[in-house]
Amino acid sequence: MTADVQERAQQAEAVPVLAVDVYGAARMLGLGRSSVLGLADSGQLPRLRFGRAVRFATADVEALVEQRRQLAS
């Protein structure tokens, strides 16, 4: 890689991911797509709409995990 390409790659890695699609949320939670949509439909996981696109805030996904962790202990 050239220095310019390496620099752009490093900058891209430094940008925080604020929202993910249903597949990204599923990967974060270790669940399937249908399970994530079920959580959203039940109101347990808020969804964001950008036109027709549905996204989930990574902070909301992480908060759901933390809530479940506290319930388990």
Order of alpha helices (4+ residues) and beta strands (2+ residues): alpha-beta-alpha-alpha-beta-beta-alpha
